[in-house]
Amino acid sequence: MASIITWFLNSILIQASIIAFATPFWVWYQVSRPTDNRRAHHSLGEHVELFFSSKQMNWLVFCWAASEAVAWFIIPEFLLLLIIFMRIRQRPALLIWDFAGTIVGTIFAFVISAPAAIVVHMPYVTLGMVAQVNSWYLHFGVGALAFQPLSGIPYKVFTNLASINHINLLALVVVGVAVRMARYIFIYVVLSGLYPLFHHIASRRYISVFMVSCLVFSFFLLKTVNIYGVNYQTQSNQSVFAEFLQKL
């Protein structure tokens, strides 16, 4: 029962955090709209679609990806899940903004090089995650980034710890962004394939999709935090992916 309550409360926290992050861009979008368009009557779903088709959405995706590479705790793929079921045309273009944001965030995180003592106090980051990333960097250098997608360890842990592990900035950007974008594209393709099956169900029911997505994301986020909790033992050259899948 306690775990269910924790899951539910974290889902609410995630919803509130997303709304808080997006609100300035929504306000910017509303203020910049022509007066006639503001007076037009649209359903909530149409309002959301218009916002997701705006330039403000481009900047939201950019800032989201950049922030997640530094300290933000909600992955950009969360946006892809929502965008894929919307009636907007520029879905692939948003990947470019995601790509640019990831580059900027990676460089910024490398430059500030937050100490491990600060990284471990970031939301949903554990001491086990920090210790594991340091171990991977020690054994594999920049190749440690290959473990990020399936390990579940947030990308920001890798970027913030790269400098103190003597990782070259150019190598970090090239390998890190390549790994991240490969995952983005994979998820985008999978969700695009699901679009014909679920579009009619999800179309303009974006509040419901948003809430369900938060619940699912919260579950996997807490699962990852639990895996790398106080009893976690760091690994060096074992089959990390197999170990992670077994724990799931």
MDAnalysis code that builds the backbone (N, CA, C; Angstrom):
import MDAnalysis as mda
import numpy as np

u = mda.Universe.empty(744, n_residues=248, atom_resindex=np.repeat(np.arange(248), 3), trajectory=True)
u.add_TopologyAttr("name", ["N", "CA", "C"] * 248)
u.add_TopologyAttr("resid", np.arange(1, 249))
u.add_TopologyAttr("resname", ["MET", "ALA", "SER", "ILE", "ILE", "THR", "TRP", "PHE", "LEU", "ASN", "SER", "ILE", "LEU", "ILE", "GLN", "ALA", "SER", "ILE", "ILE", "ALA", "PHE", "ALA", "THR", "PRO", "PHE", "TRP", "VAL", "TRP", "TYR", "GLN", "VAL", "SER", "ARG", "PRO", "THR", "ASP", "ASN", "ARG", "ARG", "ALA", "HIS", "HIS", "SER", "LEU", "GLY", "GLU", "HIS", "VAL", "GLU", "LEU", "PHE", "PHE", "SER", "SER", "LYS", "GLN", "MET", "ASN", "TRP", "LEU", "VAL", "PHE", "CYS", "TRP", "ALA", "ALA", "SER", "GLU", "ALA", "VAL", "ALA", "TRP", "PHE", "ILE", "ILE", "PRO", "GLU", "PHE", "LEU", "LEU", "LEU", "LEU", "ILE", "ILE", "PHE", "MET", "ARG", "ILE", "ARG", "GLN", "ARG", "PRO", "ALA", "LEU", "LEU", "ILE", "TRP", "ASP", "PHE", "ALA", "GLY", "THR", "ILE", "VAL", "GLY", "THR", "ILE", "PHE", "ALA", "PHE", "VAL", "ILE", "SER", "ALA", "PRO", "ALA", "ALA", "ILE", "VAL", "VAL", "HIS", "MET", "PRO", "TYR", "VAL", "THR", "LEU", "GLY", "MET", "VAL", "ALA", "GLN", "VAL", "ASN", "SER", "TRP", "TYR", "LEU", "HIS", "PHE", "GLY", "VAL", "GLY", "ALA", "LEU", "ALA", "PHE", "GLN", "PRO", "LEU", "SER", "GLY", "ILE", "PRO", "TYR", "LYS", "VAL", "PHE", "THR", "ASN", "LEU", "ALA", "SER", "ILE", "ASN", "HIS", "ILE", "ASN", "LEU", "LEU", "ALA", "LEU", "VAL", "VAL", "VAL", "GLY", "VAL", "ALA", "VAL", "ARG", "MET", "ALA", "ARG", "TYR", "ILE", "PHE", "ILE", "TYR", "VAL", "VAL", "LEU", "SER", "GLY", "LEU", "TYR", "PRO", "LEU", "PHE", "HIS", "HIS", "ILE", "ALA", "SER", "ARG", "ARG", "TYR", "ILE", "SER", "VAL", "PHE", "MET", "VAL", "SER", "CYS", "LEU", "VAL", "PHE", "SER", "PHE", "PHE", "LEU", "LEU", "LYS", "THR", "VAL", "ASN", "ILE", "TYR", "GLY", "VAL", "ASN", "TYR", "GLN", "THR", "GLN", "SER", "ASN", "GLN", "SER", "VAL", "PHE", "ALA", "GLU", "PHE", "LEU", "GLN", "LYS", "LEU"])
u.atoms.positions = np.array([
    [0.830, -1.210, 0.000],
    [0.000, 0.000, 0.000],
    [0.863, 1.257, 0.000],
    [1.928, 1.239, 0.826],
    [2.824, 2.391, 0.917],
    [3.486, 2.680, -0.419],
    [3.870, 1.598, -1.131],
    [4.518, 1.788, -2.435],
    [3.554, 2.381, -3.451],
    [2.286, 2.008, -3.377],
    [1.280, 2.560, -4.293],
    [1.085, 4.048, -4.028],
    [1.029, 4.407, -2.743],
    [0.881, 5.818, -2.376],
    [2.091, 6.618, -2.849],
    [3.286, 6.053, -2.661],
    [4.515, 6.719, -3.114],
    [4.493, 6.919, -4.621],
    [4.079, 5.888, -5.337],
    [3.972, 5.959, -6.792],
    [2.996, 7.059, -7.203],
    [1.844, 7.102, -6.573],
    [0.825, 8.091, -6.909],
    [1.309, 9.509, -6.598],
    [1.931, 9.700, -5.450],
    [2.406, 11.029, -5.067],
    [3.517, 11.510, -5.995],
    [4.395, 10.596, -6.396],
    [5.450, 10.975, -7.330],
    [4.879, 11.320, -8.696],
    [3.817, 10.627, -9.081],
    [3.154, 10.957, -10.340],
    [2.578, 12.375, -10.304],
    [1.984, 12.735, -9.177],
    [1.454, 14.097, -9.021],
    [2.587, 15.126, -9.075],
    [3.707, 14.811, -8.415],
    [4.866, 15.695, -8.440],
    [5.359, 15.903, -9.868],
    [5.414, 14.818, -10.633],
    [5.867, 14.902, -12.019],
    [4.911, 15.753, -12.846],
    [3.605, 15.551, -12.662],
    [2.621, 16.360, -13.384],
    [2.791, 17.831, -13.062],
    [2.907, 18.150, -11.776],
    [3.051, 19.544, -11.364],
    [4.347, 20.149, -11.911],
    [5.421, 19.368, -11.923],
    [6.711, 19.857, -12.412],
    [6.655, 20.156, -13.903],
    [5.999, 19.275, -14.655],
    [5.875, 19.486, -16.096],
    [5.060, 20.737, -16.387],
    [3.959, 20.892, -15.692],
    [3.111, 22.068, -15.884],
    [3.883, 23.346, -15.553],
    [4.641, 23.317, -14.452],
    [5.432, 24.485, -14.055],
    [6.493, 24.809, -15.097],
    [7.127, 23.779, -15.658],
    [8.171, 23.978, -16.664],
    [7.576, 24.565, -17.939],
    [6.390, 24.090, -18.331],
    [5.788, 24.495, -19.602],
    [5.038, 25.822, -19.525],
    [4.649, 26.232, -18.332],
    [3.805, 27.420, -18.185],
    [4.394, 28.683, -18.821],
    [5.679, 29.025, -18.612],
    [6.212, 30.236, -19.255],
    [6.101, 30.203, -20.778],
    [6.284, 29.039, -21.375],
    [6.191, 28.919, -22.827],
    [4.743, 29.046, -23.287],
    [3.818, 28.513, -22.489],
    [2.389, 28.644, -22.786],
    [1.958, 30.108, -22.722],
    [2.432, 30.821, -21.698],
    [2.111, 32.252, -21.558],
    [2.689, 33.030, -22.736],
    [3.930, 32.738, -23.091],
    [4.567, 33.378, -24.248],
    [3.745, 33.122, -25.509],
    [3.300, 31.908, -25.681],
    [2.478, 31.547, -26.847],
    [1.164, 32.335, -26.858],
    [0.506, 32.421, -25.715],
    [-0.772, 33.130, -25.643],
    [-0.599, 34.620, -25.931],
    [0.436, 35.203, -25.385],
    [0.669, 36.637, -25.574],
    [1.013, 36.962, -27.023],
    [1.738, 36.065, -27.690],
    [2.197, 36.337, -29.053],
    [1.157, 36.022, -30.117],
    [0.051, 35.380, -29.732],
    [-0.980, 35.043, -30.714],
    [-1.697, 36.307, -31.183],
    [-2.097, 36.359, -32.467],
    [-2.900, 37.479, -32.954],
    [-4.208, 37.579, -32.160],
    [-4.692, 38.799, -31.996],
    [-5.897, 39.021, -31.191],
    [-7.085, 38.229, -31.708],
    [-7.237, 38.164, -33.029],
    [-8.371, 37.429, -33.614],
    [-8.304, 35.953, -33.255],
    [-7.107, 35.389, -33.272],
    [-6.956, 33.972, -32.940],
    [-7.253, 33.716, -31.471],
    [-6.922, 34.687, -30.630],
    [-7.189, 34.522, -29.209],
    [-8.683, 34.497, -28.923],
    [-9.431, 35.210, -29.760],
    [-10.873, 35.266, -29.563],
    [-11.589, 34.050, -30.138],
    [-10.900, 33.322, -31.024],
    [-11.526, 32.157, -31.648],
    [-11.812, 31.093, -30.598],
    [-12.908, 30.395, -30.797],
    [-13.309, 29.361, -29.843],
    [-12.712, 28.013, -30.268],
    [-11.910, 27.449, -29.409],
    [-11.304, 26.144, -29.674],
    [-11.531, 25.249, -28.466],
    [-11.581, 23.965, -28.744],
    [-11.632, 23.014, -27.635],
    [-10.262, 22.958, -26.969],
    [-10.210, 22.351, -25.782],
    [-8.933, 22.235, -25.087],
    [-7.930, 21.453, -25.933],
    [-8.399, 20.390, -26.572],
    [-7.515, 19.598, -27.425],
    [-6.957, 20.405, -28.578],
    [-7.778, 21.268, -29.175],
    [-7.314, 22.112, -30.279],
    [-6.310, 23.143, -29.778],
    [-6.557, 23.696, -28.587],
    [-5.608, 24.645, -27.997],
    [-4.246, 23.982, -27.804],
    [-4.263, 22.763, -27.294],
    [-3.012, 22.039, -27.051],
    [-2.289, 21.786, -28.368],
    [-3.015, 21.382, -29.391],
    [-2.408, 21.106, -30.694],
    [-1.809, 22.367, -31.305],
    [-2.506, 23.490, -31.172],
    [-1.979, 24.750, -31.692],
    [-0.699, 25.146, -30.962],
    [-0.685, 24.946, -29.658],
    [0.512, 25.251, -28.884],
    [1.670, 24.352, -29.298],
    [1.404, 23.059, -29.456],
    [2.455, 22.118, -29.839],
    [2.943, 22.348, -31.267],
    [2.206, 23.116, -32.051],
    [2.615, 23.435, -33.422],
    [3.312, 24.787, -33.509],
    [3.489, 25.462, -32.386],
    [4.019, 26.823, -32.375],
    [5.538, 26.845, -32.217],
    [6.124, 28.031, -32.468],
    [7.567, 28.181, -32.252],
    [7.910, 28.090, -30.771],
    [6.947, 28.451, -29.926],
    [7.192, 28.345, -28.488],
    [7.415, 26.891, -28.073],
    [6.736, 25.983, -28.769],
    [6.932, 24.567, -28.484],
    [8.337, 24.132, -28.882],
    [8.840, 24.685, -29.980],
    [10.212, 24.377, -30.383],
    [11.192, 24.728, -29.273],
    [10.999, 25.907, -28.689],
    [11.892, 26.344, -27.619],
    [11.673, 25.559, -26.335],
    [10.445, 25.125, -26.114],
    [10.177, 24.279, -24.951],
    [10.938, 22.966, -25.070],
    [10.907, 22.347, -26.234],
    [11.632, 21.095, -26.455],
    [13.133, 21.316, -26.293],
    [13.621, 22.425, -26.846],
    [15.052, 22.741, -26.741],
    [15.465, 22.891, -25.282],
    [14.726, 23.703, -24.539],
    [15.062, 23.957, -23.131],
    [14.889, 22.708, -22.286],
    [13.893, 21.899, -22.619],
    [13.648, 20.647, -21.896],
    [14.849, 19.712, -22.048],
    [15.290, 19.518, -23.301],
    [16.419, 18.619, -23.559],
    [17.698, 19.144, -22.926],
    [17.920, 20.459, -23.020],
    [19.117, 21.050, -22.434],
    [19.100, 20.917, -20.917],
    [17.968, 21.184, -20.318],
    [17.852, 21.111, -18.861],
    [18.011, 19.688, -18.358],
    [17.481, 18.710, -19.115],
    [17.564, 17.310, -18.687],
    [19.001, 16.811, -18.715],
    [19.822, 17.414, -19.582],
    [21.235, 17.036, -19.631],
    [22.022, 17.626, -18.465],
    [21.394, 18.574, -17.735],
    [22.077, 19.242, -16.619],
    [21.483, 18.849, -15.272],
    [20.161, 19.018, -15.108],
    [19.567, 18.761, -13.793],
    [18.104, 18.334, -13.834],
    [17.385, 18.617, -14.914],
    [15.959, 18.304, -15.017],
    [15.750, 16.792, -14.965],
    [14.683, 16.326, -14.339],
    [14.553, 14.898, -14.052],
    [13.525, 14.161, -14.916],
    [12.995, 14.822, -15.945],
    [12.016, 14.162, -16.811],
    [12.583, 14.081, -18.221],
    [12.690, 12.885, -18.749],
    [13.370, 12.660, -20.020],
    [12.603, 13.260, -21.196],
    [13.302, 13.705, -22.257],
    [12.635, 14.277, -23.433],
    [11.681, 13.302, -24.121],
    [11.927, 12.009, -23.963],
    [11.030, 11.033, -24.578],
    [9.600, 11.170, -24.061],
    [9.445, 11.739, -22.888],
    [8.104, 11.973, -22.364],
    [7.315, 12.878, -23.306],
    [7.974, 13.913, -23.834],
    [7.319, 14.803, -24.790],
    [6.984, 14.068, -26.077],
    [7.893, 13.196, -26.514],
    [7.639, 12.441, -27.749],
    [6.369, 11.611, -27.630],
    [6.159, 11.048, -26.445],
    [4.971, 10.228, -26.227],
    [3.698, 11.038, -26.433],
    [3.714, 12.296, -25.973],
    [2.537, 13.145, -26.137],
    [2.410, 13.653, -27.563],
    [3.528, 14.073, -28.137],
    [3.508, 14.689, -29.467],
    [3.069, 13.712, -30.544],
    [3.466, 12.462, -30.409],
    [3.253, 11.508, -31.491],
    [1.774, 11.294, -31.796],
    [0.895, 11.504, -30.808],
    [-0.524, 11.256, -31.031],
    [-1.298, 12.534, -31.375],
    [-0.586, 13.628, -31.578],
    [-1.249, 14.891, -31.877],
    [-1.330, 15.144, -33.369],
    [-2.286, 15.953, -33.760],
    [-2.484, 16.299, -35.163],
    [-1.597, 17.479, -35.534],
    [-0.310, 17.269, -35.485],
    [0.630, 18.303, -35.878],
    [1.592, 17.717, -36.897],
    [2.095, 18.584, -37.768],
    [2.887, 18.104, -38.894],
    [4.389, 18.061, -38.628],
    [4.877, 18.932, -37.749],
    [6.319, 19.091, -37.635],
    [6.931, 18.209, -36.558],
    [6.382, 17.005, -36.358],
    [6.955, 16.121, -35.343],
    [8.451, 15.850, -35.582],
    [8.858, 15.482, -36.820],
    [10.298, 15.226, -37.031],
    [11.153, 16.459, -36.753],
    [10.631, 17.664, -37.043],
    [11.409, 18.883, -36.809],
    [11.710, 19.073, -35.329],
    [10.808, 18.611, -34.476],
    [11.029, 18.759, -33.037],
    [12.223, 17.938, -32.565],
    [12.545, 16.858, -33.293],
    [13.733, 16.077, -32.954],
    [14.998, 16.910, -33.135],
    [14.973, 17.822, -34.129],
    [16.125, 18.688, -34.362],
    [16.323, 19.635, -33.180],
    [15.215, 20.183, -32.664],
    [15.292, 21.052, -31.487],
    [15.758, 20.253, -30.267],
    [15.321, 19.013, -30.177],
    [15.775, 18.128, -29.114],
    [17.272, 17.884, -29.235],
    [17.713, 17.644, -30.445],
    [19.126, 17.409, -30.746],
    [19.966, 18.614, -30.325],
    [19.523, 19.816, -30.705],
    [20.258, 21.036, -30.368],
    [20.294, 21.254, -28.861],
    [19.166, 21.018, -28.199],
    [19.117, 21.186, -26.758],
    [20.036, 20.221, -26.035],
    [20.110, 19.002, -26.527],
    [20.986, 18.002, -25.922],
    [22.449, 18.419, -26.026],
    [22.839, 18.957, -27.175],
    [24.222, 19.420, -27.361],
    [24.549, 20.543, -26.387],
    [23.678, 21.548, -26.331],
    [23.919, 22.697, -25.450],
    [23.960, 22.251, -23.983],
    [23.011, 21.398, -23.590],
    [22.974, 20.928, -22.209],
    [24.190, 20.098, -21.851],
    [24.656, 19.275, -22.772],
    [25.840, 18.445, -22.534],
    [27.065, 19.306, -22.298],
    [27.237, 20.314, -23.147],
    [28.392, 21.210, -23.010],
    [28.317, 21.985, -21.695],
    [27.130, 22.492, -21.379],
    [26.972, 23.283, -20.151],
    [27.263, 22.434, -18.907],
    [26.729, 21.213, -18.887],
    [26.958, 20.335, -17.737],
    [28.436, 20.006, -17.589],
    [29.118, 19.813, -18.715],
    [30.559, 19.522, -18.681],
    [31.329, 20.707, -18.121],
    [30.949, 21.906, -18.539],
    [31.668, 23.111, -18.116],
    [31.487, 23.370, -16.625],
    [30.252, 23.258, -16.131],
    [30.041, 23.529, -14.705],
    [30.565, 22.387, -13.839],
    [30.569, 21.167, -14.388],
    [31.148, 19.996, -13.710],
    [30.736, 19.926, -12.243],
    [29.450, 19.710, -12.017],
    [28.935, 19.654, -10.647],
    [29.612, 18.525, -9.869],
    [30.067, 18.792, -8.647],
    [30.701, 17.740, -7.829],
    [29.721, 16.604, -7.544],
    [30.264, 15.426, -7.299],
    [29.427, 14.258, -7.016],
    [28.501, 14.511, -5.833],
    [28.974, 15.301, -4.857],
    [28.166, 15.595, -3.676],
    [26.906, 16.374, -4.041],
    [26.976, 17.156, -5.126],
    [25.795, 17.893, -5.594],
    [24.944, 17.013, -6.494],
    [25.593, 16.260, -7.376],
    [24.864, 15.397, -8.308],
    [23.968, 14.421, -7.552],
    [24.481, 13.849, -6.465],
    [23.736, 12.834, -5.729],
    [22.505, 13.423, -5.032],
    [22.442, 14.740, -4.904],
    [21.287, 15.376, -4.296],
    [20.308, 15.923, -5.331],
    [20.568, 15.662, -6.601],
    [19.610, 16.027, -7.634],
    [18.395, 15.109, -7.530],
    [17.230, 15.559, -7.986],
    [16.021, 14.722, -7.871],
    [16.187, 13.362, -8.538],
    [15.864, 12.309, -7.811],
    [15.856, 10.932, -8.310],
    [17.234, 10.441, -8.750],
    [18.277, 10.980, -8.147],
    [19.641, 10.486, -8.361],
    [20.115, 9.886, -7.047],
    [20.742, 8.716, -7.127],
    [21.209, 8.038, -5.921],
    [22.730, 7.932, -5.912],
    [23.264, 7.633, -4.736],
    [24.701, 7.434, -4.607],
    [25.156, 6.261, -5.471],
    [24.297, 5.238, -5.592],
    [24.638, 4.095, -6.433],
    [24.802, 4.478, -7.895],
    [23.978, 5.391, -8.371],
    [24.097, 5.865, -9.753],
    [25.425, 6.573, -9.974],
    [25.771, 7.459, -9.040],
    [27.027, 8.211, -9.144],
    [28.223, 7.270, -9.105],
    [28.205, 6.330, -8.175],
    [29.313, 5.374, -8.054],
    [29.434, 4.511, -9.310],
    [28.284, 4.101, -9.853],
    [28.317, 3.251, -11.037],
    [28.863, 3.989, -12.253],
    [28.433, 5.224, -12.450],
    [28.921, 6.007, -13.593],
    [30.421, 6.255, -13.463],
    [30.878, 6.588, -12.275],
    [32.323, 6.768, -12.067],
    [33.081, 5.483, -12.390],
    [32.516, 4.343, -12.012],
    [33.157, 3.056, -12.295],
    [33.209, 2.787, -13.795],
    [32.113, 3.074, -14.487],
    [32.096, 2.876, -15.947],
    [33.097, 3.786, -16.644],
    [33.154, 5.035, -16.218],
    [34.124, 5.961, -16.814],
    [35.551, 5.465, -16.574],
    [35.811, 4.927, -15.382],
    [37.145, 4.425, -15.050],
    [37.546, 3.272, -15.964],
    [36.599, 2.379, -16.265],
    [36.916, 1.179, -17.048],
    [36.748, 1.358, -18.551],
    [35.834, 2.239, -18.970],
    [35.507, 2.329, -20.394],
    [35.700, 3.711, -21.003],
    [36.075, 4.691, -20.201],
    [36.229, 6.038, -20.738],
    [34.910, 6.557, -21.278],
    [34.975, 7.254, -22.397],
    [33.759, 7.825, -22.974],
    [32.787, 6.735, -23.423],
    [33.279, 5.519, -23.608],
    [32.416, 4.399, -23.970],
    [31.396, 4.070, -22.897],
    [31.577, 4.604, -21.702],
    [30.612, 4.396, -20.617],
    [29.227, 4.887, -21.004],
    [29.171, 5.859, -21.907],
    [27.882, 6.419, -22.322],
    [27.002, 5.386, -23.020],
    [27.614, 4.323, -23.524],
    [26.833, 3.276, -24.181],
    [25.915, 2.566, -23.202],
    [26.250, 2.636, -21.903],
    [25.432, 1.981, -20.892],
    [24.208, 2.810, -20.500],
    [24.209, 4.077, -20.850],
    [23.163, 4.969, -20.350],
    [21.738, 4.587, -20.761],
    [21.470, 4.295, -22.029],
    [20.067, 4.078, -22.408],
    [19.360, 2.960, -21.655],
    [19.999, 1.798, -21.515],
    [19.333, 0.664, -20.876],
    [19.561, 0.600, -19.363],
    [20.551, 1.331, -18.876],
    [20.796, 1.294, -17.437],
    [19.728, 2.060, -16.680],
    [19.131, 3.065, -17.328],
    [18.136, 3.888, -16.656],
    [18.736, 5.031, -15.857],
    [20.057, 5.060, -15.725],
    [20.709, 6.156, -15.009],
    [20.557, 7.440, -15.815],
    [20.104, 8.519, -15.197],
    [19.872, 9.760, -15.941],
    [21.117, 10.249, -16.677],
    [20.884, 10.810, -17.839],
    [21.968, 11.327, -18.670],
    [22.771, 12.394, -17.931],
    [22.115, 13.190, -17.091],
    [22.799, 14.274, -16.384],
    [23.877, 13.760, -15.443],
    [23.749, 12.529, -14.958],
    [24.790, 11.965, -14.099],
    [26.066, 11.774, -14.917],
    [25.915, 11.315, -16.153],
    [27.072, 11.118, -17.036],
    [27.703, 12.452, -17.423],
    [26.891, 13.434, -17.760],
    [27.447, 14.712, -18.224],
    [28.134, 15.469, -17.090],
    [27.543, 15.464, -15.912],
    [28.126, 16.212, -14.803],
    [29.408, 15.585, -14.271],
    [29.538, 14.270, -14.420],
    [30.721, 13.583, -13.900],
    [31.810, 13.386, -14.952],
    [31.549, 13.820, -16.176],
    [32.506, 13.581, -17.266],
    [33.823, 14.319, -17.055],
    [33.755, 15.578, -16.666],
    [34.968, 16.388, -16.539],
    [35.906, 15.836, -15.471],
    [35.373, 15.487, -14.303],
    [36.239, 14.989, -13.222],
    [36.800, 13.604, -13.544],
    [36.214, 12.931, -14.530],
    [36.737, 11.637, -14.984],
    [37.605, 11.788, -16.228],
    [37.982, 13.041, -16.529],
    [38.924, 13.357, -17.605],
    [38.418, 12.895, -18.986],
    [37.125, 13.051, -19.204],
    [36.551, 12.744, -20.508],
    [36.670, 13.968, -21.402],
    [37.115, 13.781, -22.618],
    [37.248, 14.875, -23.574],
    [35.876, 15.438, -23.934],
    [35.750, 16.771, -23.950],
    [34.460, 17.402, -24.207],
    [33.907, 17.024, -25.575],
    [34.750, 17.075, -26.610],
    [34.272, 16.750, -27.963],
    [33.788, 15.305, -28.023],
    [34.537, 14.403, -27.416],
    [34.137, 12.988, -27.404],
    [32.826, 12.811, -26.650],
    [32.668, 13.534, -25.537],
    [31.431, 13.463, -24.757],
    [30.243, 13.907, -25.590],
    [30.399, 15.023, -26.290],
    [29.296, 15.549, -27.102],
    [28.950, 14.585, -28.234],
    [29.962, 14.118, -28.949],
    [29.723, 13.245, -30.101],
    [29.092, 11.926, -29.675],
    [29.700, 11.250, -28.701],
    [29.199, 9.941, -28.272],
    [27.884, 10.087, -27.505],
    [27.849, 11.038, -26.598],
    [26.648, 11.223, -25.793],
    [25.433, 11.571, -26.624],
    [25.591, 12.526, -27.524],
    [24.468, 12.935, -28.364],
    [24.067, 11.809, -29.317],
    [25.055, 11.076, -29.847],
    [24.745, 9.963, -30.751],
    [23.919, 8.893, -30.032],
    [24.314, 8.567, -28.806],
    [23.583, 7.564, -28.027],
    [22.179, 8.046, -27.715],
    [22.074, 9.310, -27.313],
    [20.768, 9.861, -26.967],
    [19.846, 9.925, -28.175],
    [20.363, 10.412, -29.289],
    [19.514, 10.570, -30.461],
    [19.113, 9.212, -31.037],
    [19.986, 8.222, -30.915],
    [19.622, 6.875, -31.369],
    [18.415, 6.378, -30.589],
    [18.395, 6.662, -29.284],
    [17.258, 6.249, -28.463],
    [16.018, 7.049, -28.820],
    [16.183, 8.367, -29.021],
    [15.039, 9.194, -29.402],
    [14.396, 8.681, -30.681],
    [15.248, 8.437, -31.681],
    [14.743, 8.019, -32.992],
    [14.066, 6.661, -32.891],
    [14.669, 5.755, -32.108],
    [14.070, 4.431, -31.929],
    [12.672, 4.555, -31.320],
    [12.569, 5.349, -30.238],
    [11.274, 5.520, -29.581],
    [10.289, 6.220, -30.506],
    [10.780, 7.193, -31.269],
    [9.917, 7.907, -32.206],
    [9.341, 6.958, -33.252],
    [10.191, 6.081, -33.780],
    [9.739, 5.120, -34.788],
    [8.722, 4.144, -34.200],
    [8.992, 3.666, -32.981],
    [8.062, 2.742, -32.326],
    [6.711, 3.407, -32.095],
    [6.736, 4.621, -31.564],
    [5.486, 5.331, -31.300],
    [4.749, 5.667, -32.585],
    [5.496, 5.985, -33.639],
    [4.867, 6.252, -34.943],
    [4.151, 5.011, -35.449],
    [4.747, 3.844, -35.192],
    [4.101, 2.603, -35.596],
    [2.825, 2.336, -34.820],
    [2.776, 2.819, -33.578],
    [1.580, 2.640, -32.744],
    [0.503, 3.681, -33.055],
    [0.881, 4.727, -33.759],
    [-0.039, 5.828, -34.032],
    [-1.353, 5.360, -34.668],
    [-1.321, 4.527, -35.743],
    [-2.591, 4.112, -36.355],
    [-3.500, 3.338, -35.398],
    [-2.901, 2.642, -34.425],
    [-3.694, 1.817, -33.514],
    [-4.343, 2.639, -32.405],
    [-3.621, 3.650, -31.926],
    [-4.080, 4.367, -30.740],
    [-4.496, 5.815, -30.991],
    [-4.327, 6.281, -32.227],
    [-4.622, 7.689, -32.483],
    [-6.076, 8.040, -32.177],
    [-7.003, 7.198, -32.631],
    [-8.426, 7.506, -32.439],
    [-8.811, 7.471, -30.959],
    [-8.098, 6.667, -30.192],
    [-8.369, 6.610, -28.753],
    [-7.781, 7.829, -28.048],
    [-6.545, 8.193, -28.443],
    [-5.827, 9.263, -27.745],
    [-6.122, 10.651, -28.291],
    [-6.637, 10.719, -29.515],
    [-6.818, 12.008, -30.172],
    [-7.635, 12.972, -29.321],
    [-6.994, 14.082, -28.961],
    [-7.602, 15.179, -28.214],
    [-8.097, 14.779, -26.822],
    [-7.670, 13.622, -26.379],
    [-7.883, 13.252, -24.974],
    [-6.539, 13.413, -24.253],
    [-5.933, 14.565, -24.475],
    [-4.545, 14.744, -24.078],
    [-4.364, 14.817, -22.570],
    [-5.369, 15.253, -21.861],
    [-5.259, 15.277, -20.404],
    [-5.152, 13.856, -19.865],
    [-5.984, 12.965, -20.402],
    [-5.936, 11.564, -19.972],
    [-4.606, 10.924, -20.343],
    [-4.135, 11.189, -21.573],
    [-2.855, 10.642, -22.018],
    [-1.732, 11.163, -21.131],
    [-1.797, 12.439, -20.784],
    [-0.793, 13.068, -19.933],
    [-0.744, 12.409, -18.557],
    [-1.897, 12.195, -17.962],
    [-1.952, 11.615, -16.620],
    [-1.472, 10.169, -16.613],
    [-1.899, 9.391, -17.607],
    [-1.455, 7.998, -17.698],
    [0.049, 7.938, -17.923],
    [0.561, 8.831, -18.778],
    [1.997, 8.868, -19.057],
    [2.789, 9.169, -17.806],
    [2.280, 10.087, -16.979],
    [2.956, 10.418, -15.726],
    [3.001, 9.219, -14.782],
    [1.909, 8.462, -14.731],
    [1.869, 7.274, -13.889],
    [2.890, 6.231, -14.347],
    [2.952, 6.013, -15.665],
    [3.888, 5.026, -16.217],
    [5.325, 5.482, -15.996],
    [5.590, 6.758, -16.289],
    [6.946, 7.276, -16.121],
    [7.369, 7.213, -14.659],
    [6.460, 7.558, -13.757],
    [6.755, 7.515, -12.329],
    [7.117, 6.105, -11.884],
    [6.416, 5.113, -12.399],
    [6.695, 3.722, -12.035],
    [8.123, 3.334, -12.409],
    [8.522, 3.623, -13.651],
    [9.856, 3.232, -14.106],
    [10.947, 4.079, -13.444],
    [10.632, 5.328, -13.157],
    [11.597, 6.181, -12.473],
    [11.887, 5.655, -11.071],
    [10.844, 5.311, -10.342],
    [11.025, 4.773, -8.991],
    [11.696, 3.399, -9.030],
    [11.396, 2.619, -10.069],
    [12.028, 1.312, -10.224],
    [13.543, 1.463, -10.386],
    [13.941, 2.424, -11.204],
    [15.363, 2.668, -11.423],
    [16.042, 3.153, -10.148],
    [15.386, 4.084, -9.438],
    [15.927, 4.588, -8.178],
    [16.108, 3.440, -7.191],
    [15.164, 2.509, -7.158],
    [15.250, 1.362, -6.250],
    [16.411, 0.439, -6.626],
    [16.596, 0.224, -7.929],
    [17.685, -0.645, -8.394],
    [19.040, -0.102, -7.947],
    [19.204, 1.215, -8.046],
    [20.482, 1.840, -7.683],
    [20.429, 2.440, -6.283],
    [19.675, 1.796, -5.402],
    [19.522, 2.268, -4.036],
    [20.696, 1.925, -3.146],
    [20.441, 1.902, -1.835],
    [21.522, 1.765, -0.850],
    [22.239, 0.421, -0.930],
    [21.579, -0.605, -1.424],
    [22.202, -1.936, -1.475],
    [22.864, -2.241, -2.812],
    [22.920, -1.253, -3.696],
    [23.471, -1.500, -5.027],
    [24.989, -1.666, -4.977],
    [25.486, -2.674, -5.690],
    [26.913, -2.913, -5.815],
    [27.355, -2.514, -7.221],
    [28.365, -1.667, -7.307],
    [28.824, -1.199, -8.615],
    [29.400, -2.354, -9.418],
    [29.269, -2.212, -10.751],
    [29.762, -3.216, -11.676],
    [30.811, -2.575, -12.571],
    [31.727, -3.376, -13.056],
    [32.743, -2.836, -13.961],
    [32.589, -3.398, -15.357],
    [32.953, -4.665, -15.542],
    [32.905, -5.232, -16.884],
    [31.936, -6.398, -17.003],
    [31.003, -6.520, -16.040],
    [30.007, -7.569, -16.151],
    [28.976, -7.209, -17.224],
    [28.109, -8.145, -17.493],
    [27.039, -7.886, -18.454],
    [25.983, -7.006, -17.790],
    [26.187, -5.713, -17.881],
    [25.324, -4.762, -17.183],
    [23.905, -4.829, -17.704],
    [23.757, -4.927, -19.001],
    [22.419, -4.935, -19.582],
    [21.634, -6.161, -19.122],
    [22.284, -7.322, -19.116],
    [21.608, -8.543, -18.682],
    [21.211, -8.444, -17.216],
    [22.117, -7.886, -16.399],
    [21.828, -7.721, -14.963],
    [20.628, -6.799, -14.758],
    [20.604, -5.714, -15.519],
    [19.521, -4.747, -15.377],
    [18.175, -5.370, -15.775],
    [18.178, -6.124, -16.875],
    [16.936, -6.729, -17.341],
    [16.431, -7.780, -16.350],
    [17.353, -8.497, -15.701],
    [16.958, -9.483, -14.708],
    [16.266, -8.816, -13.524],
    [16.770, -7.682, -13.108],
    [16.195, -6.968, -11.979],
    [14.815, -6.406, -12.305],
    [14.575, -6.111, -13.587],
    [13.253, -5.639, -13.973],
    [12.227, -6.764, -13.878],
])
